[in-house]
Amino acid sequence: MKKAINTAAGALAAAGFAALAAAPAQAEVAIIVSAHSSQAPQVAQVCQAFLGKVKSPTPINLNEKNPLRDEFFAKACRKDPVQVQAMWGKLIFTGTGTPPAEVDSAAAMKKAVAADPNAVGYIDKKDLDASVKVVATAN
């Protein structure tokens, strides 16, 4: 009986470890600007831009289908997708804001940010290259 309990406990522990190993890793979100930019906005200023509270820097967002978008808002701005959508809904309804331009991928984000010295965006740190520079990370 004792051996059966130990075997069952071992199987449960192995299943738990397997589930943890299969879980997707959280990204390390890098807030980026053009490699040629002289700006280095703070995370708070970046969030204000992405939430329509300031006009500069110019935010570039990943599309809603990209899971890094929700991760960026959660980690950097402490907002969930519903809160972000509600804030933008109000700004659009009152005519006081225009949502950030959107891109579909990390490659498109790097290209857009690298081309505009006033732009700010975010990508997974593993996708960095010399075309952009990191001004902050959100974890």
Secondary structure, DSSP 8 states (H G I E B T S, - for coil): -HHHHHHHHHHHHHHHHHHHHHS-----EEEEEETT------HHHHHHHHTTS---SEEEEE-TT-HHHHHHIIIII---HHHHHHHHHHHHHHT-----EEESSHHHHHHHHHH-TTEEEEEEGGG--TTEEEEEEE-
